[in-house]
Amino acid sequence: MKRHLVLAALLTLTPLAHAGSGNVAPRAVTPFGAPKALPANALVRPSQTWILTGTTAGGERISRDLKLSAQAPEWDDGWDFDADNGPFSWNPEDRLMIAADVLTGMDEDSDIHLCLGMVEGGGARGVLFSGSLEEIQERVSQLEGATGDPRTADELVQAVRKAGVNAGTCTLTLKR
């Protein structure tokens, strides 16, 4: 599995570890200090609402609205939004979306749903990790040993299952 897919998922988790503690994770900016503007044809844009739907590894069906922030600072090759319930990241180069929904509190014991999806058309489909921050980090770290370079959502789901990681499935769609 692409090493940067794992790193991107872990980077998305970093702000959750600091949420509510007064510590804010640093955001990448251009060398001149100003965030790079989103392209005019961007799939993901500020102030959109995305719908996270899925089924957890335990069989629970979920559906959550994720309202994106009005700004999107750049991180490495993608864009990192603050959504009302957690971070939402889009990496157009890797066709990857990562959305976190923090269900309770804002600390390390919070219940979280983390969707790691591959862009397909106007949305994304992929795997859903659920549990505490520590449990999700443990599952994501299991992916480091996975092989392959998934190019589709189906390949991503297969790679996660092949690695023996306990995950459900998820879809991210733009609310119309």
Kinemage of the C-alpha trace (Angstrom):
@kinemage 1
@onewidth
@group {chain A} dominant
@subgroup {mainchain}
@vectorlist {calphas} color= white
{ca met a 1} P 0.000 0.000 0.000
{ca lys a 2} L 1.247 3.488 -0.695
{ca arg a 3} L 3.203 4.689 2.286
{ca his a 4} L 1.816 8.185 1.882
{ca leu a 5} L -1.787 6.873 2.135
{ca val a 6} L -0.930 5.623 5.600
{ca leu a 7} L 0.907 8.831 6.454
{ca ala a 8} L -2.012 10.929 5.196
{ca ala a 9} L -4.421 9.009 7.419
{ca leu a 10} L -2.127 9.412 10.419
{ca leu a 11} L -1.685 13.128 9.705
{ca thr a 12} L -5.452 13.486 9.653
{ca leu a 13} L -5.569 11.914 13.105
{ca thr a 14} L -3.017 14.349 14.546
{ca pro a 15} L -5.456 17.271 14.918
{ca leu a 16} L -7.865 14.937 16.747
{ca ala a 17} L -5.221 14.222 19.370
{ca his a 18} L -4.823 17.929 20.030
{ca ala a 19} L -8.470 18.974 19.688
{ca gly a 20} L -9.868 20.633 22.754
{ca ser a 21} L -6.455 20.893 24.398
{ca gly a 22} L -5.668 24.350 23.067
{ca asn a 23} L -2.911 22.877 20.898
{ca val a 24} L -3.526 23.230 17.205
{ca ala a 25} L -1.659 21.071 14.728
{ca pro a 26} L 0.494 23.183 12.398
{ca arg a 27} L -0.709 23.658 8.843
{ca ala a 28} L 1.521 23.659 5.801
{ca val a 29} L 1.729 26.920 3.871
{ca thr a 30} L 3.581 28.147 0.825
{ca pro a 31} L 7.141 29.470 1.339
{ca phe a 32} L 5.728 33.005 1.471
{ca gly a 33} L 3.366 32.130 4.321
{ca ala a 34} L 0.054 32.357 2.461
{ca pro a 35} L -2.075 29.263 1.753
{ca lys a 36} L -2.219 28.258 -1.912
{ca ala a 37} L -5.633 28.852 -3.500
{ca leu a 38} L -7.814 25.915 -4.504
{ca pro a 39} L -8.147 25.435 -8.266
{ca ala a 40} L -11.375 26.803 -9.779
{ca asn a 41} L -12.419 23.283 -10.823
{ca ala a 42} L -11.756 21.652 -7.431
{ca leu a 43} L -13.965 18.699 -6.506
{ca val a 44} L -13.901 19.722 -2.839
{ca arg a 45} L -14.532 23.380 -1.978
{ca pro a 46} L -14.943 25.478 1.134
{ca ser a 47} L -18.378 25.565 2.806
{ca gln a 48} L -19.623 22.406 1.057
{ca thr a 49} L -21.484 19.731 2.967
{ca trp a 50} L -20.380 16.151 2.358
{ca ile a 51} L -22.323 13.115 3.546
{ca leu a 52} L -20.382 10.279 5.151
{ca thr a 53} L -22.323 7.011 4.933
{ca gly a 54} L -21.071 3.577 5.706
{ca thr a 55} L -21.172 0.362 7.630
{ca thr a 56} L -18.774 -0.219 10.511
{ca ala a 57} L -16.832 -3.467 10.877
{ca gly a 58} L -19.417 -4.385 13.521
{ca gly a 59} L -22.323 -3.926 11.085
{ca glu a 60} L -23.635 -0.558 12.345
{ca arg a 61} L -24.925 1.695 9.554
{ca ile a 62} L -23.959 5.367 9.827
{ca ser a 63} L -24.826 8.603 8.028
{ca arg a 64} L -23.343 11.974 8.982
{ca asp a 65} L -23.325 15.423 7.390
{ca leu a 66} L -19.856 17.022 7.346
{ca lys a 67} L -19.973 20.797 6.798
{ca leu a 68} L -16.578 22.053 5.585
{ca ser a 69} L -14.897 25.221 6.774
{ca ala a 70} L -14.821 28.375 4.649
{ca gln a 71} L -11.031 28.034 4.229
{ca ala a 72} L -8.797 25.206 3.022
{ca pro a 73} L -5.093 25.550 3.811
{ca glu a 74} L -2.849 23.359 1.674
{ca trp a 75} L -0.965 20.370 3.155
{ca asp a 76} L 1.715 18.756 1.052
{ca asp a 77} L -0.181 17.734 -2.108
{ca gly a 78} L -3.738 18.264 -0.865
{ca trp a 79} L -6.192 20.362 1.083
{ca asp a 80} L -7.188 20.089 4.723
{ca phe a 81} L -10.568 21.464 5.801
{ca asp a 82} L -12.001 21.759 9.275
{ca ala a 83} L -15.445 20.175 9.225
{ca asp a 84} L -17.973 20.631 11.992
{ca asn a 85} L -17.201 17.190 13.487
{ca gly a 86} L -13.524 16.733 12.563
{ca pro a 87} L -10.959 17.145 9.772
{ca phe a 88} L -11.694 16.496 6.090
{ca ser a 89} L -8.766 16.120 3.676
{ca trp a 90} L -8.634 15.881 -0.095
{ca asn a 91} L -5.544 14.878 -2.040
{ca pro a 92} L -6.316 15.257 -5.767
{ca glu a 93} L -2.984 13.804 -6.917
{ca asp a 94} L -3.622 10.485 -5.141
{ca arg a 95} L -7.415 10.705 -5.626
{ca leu a 96} L -7.822 10.314 -1.864
{ca met a 97} L -10.360 11.727 0.613
{ca ile a 98} L -10.091 11.307 4.362
{ca ala a 99} L -12.947 12.373 6.618
{ca ala a 100} L -13.141 12.043 10.387
{ca asp a 101} L -16.326 12.265 12.418
{ca val a 102} L -15.679 12.723 16.137
{ca leu a 103} L -18.752 11.377 17.909
{ca thr a 104} L -18.093 12.111 21.590
{ca gly a 105} L -15.923 14.687 23.295
{ca met a 106} L -12.658 15.931 21.863
{ca asp a 107} L -10.020 13.836 23.584
{ca glu a 108} L -8.096 10.606 23.062
{ca asp a 109} L -11.047 8.540 24.367
{ca ser a 110} L -13.416 9.980 21.756
{ca asp a 111} L -15.382 7.670 19.518
{ca ile a 112} L -14.408 8.374 15.914
{ca his a 113} L -15.372 7.232 12.435
{ca leu a 114} L -12.542 7.704 9.916
{ca cys a 115} L -13.316 7.223 6.222
{ca leu a 116} L -10.318 6.650 3.948
{ca gly a 117} L -11.717 6.767 0.423
{ca met a 118} L -10.575 6.788 -3.186
{ca val a 119} L -12.220 9.391 -5.435
{ca glu a 120} L -14.706 7.929 -7.899
{ca gly a 121} L -16.573 10.416 -10.064
{ca gly a 122} L -17.922 13.178 -7.835
{ca gly a 123} L -17.379 11.376 -4.510
{ca ala a 124} L -15.257 8.756 -2.792
{ca arg a 125} L -15.583 5.169 -1.610
{ca gly a 126} L -13.335 3.208 0.711
{ca val a 127} L -12.772 1.843 4.200
{ca leu a 128} L -14.227 2.968 7.525
{ca phe a 129} L -12.258 2.737 10.749
{ca ser a 130} L -14.266 3.165 13.971
{ca gly a 131} L -13.279 3.388 17.615
{ca ser a 132} L -11.078 5.512 19.848
{ca leu a 133} L -8.168 7.516 18.451
{ca glu a 134} L -5.742 4.916 19.808
{ca glu a 135} L -7.680 2.016 18.249
{ca ile a 136} L -7.839 3.728 14.863
{ca gln a 137} L -4.150 4.639 14.923
{ca glu a 138} L -3.358 0.991 15.664
{ca arg a 139} L -5.474 -0.205 12.713
{ca val a 140} L -4.000 2.379 10.338
{ca ser a 141} L -0.463 1.444 11.420
{ca gln a 142} L -1.228 -2.189 10.454
{ca leu a 143} L -1.531 -0.964 6.859
{ca glu a 144} L 2.155 -0.025 6.705
{ca gly a 145} L 3.033 -3.634 5.963
{ca ala a 146} L 0.390 -4.006 3.249
{ca thr a 147} L 1.590 -4.408 -0.285
{ca gly a 148} L 0.253 -3.017 -3.513
{ca asp a 149} L -0.671 0.374 -4.816
{ca pro a 150} L -4.472 0.633 -4.794
{ca arg a 151} L -5.850 2.679 -7.681
{ca thr a 152} L -9.544 2.085 -7.011
{ca ala a 153} L -11.804 1.869 -3.998
{ca asp a 154} L -12.210 -1.879 -4.511
{ca glu a 155} L -8.420 -2.341 -4.521
{ca leu a 156} L -8.168 -0.237 -1.339
{ca val a 157} L -10.793 -2.347 0.451
{ca gln a 158} L -9.062 -5.551 -0.698
{ca ala a 159} L -5.647 -4.299 0.498
{ca val a 160} L -7.049 -3.442 3.946
{ca arg a 161} L -8.745 -6.837 4.248
{ca lys a 162} L -5.608 -8.632 3.020
{ca ala a 163} L -3.631 -6.834 5.737
{ca gly a 164} L -6.090 -8.271 8.297
{ca val a 165} L -7.297 -4.846 9.428
{ca asn a 166} L -10.762 -4.701 11.002
{ca ala a 167} L -12.609 -2.028 8.990
{ca gly a 168} L -15.994 -1.349 7.472
{ca thr a 169} L -16.846 0.454 4.253
{ca cys a 170} L -17.751 4.078 3.582
{ca thr a 171} L -18.877 6.528 0.918
{ca leu a 172} L -18.446 10.306 0.745
{ca thr a 173} L -20.946 12.184 -1.433
{ca leu a 174} L -21.538 15.887 -1.942
{ca lys a 175} L -24.848 17.036 -0.490
{ca arg a 176} L -26.965 18.720 -3.153
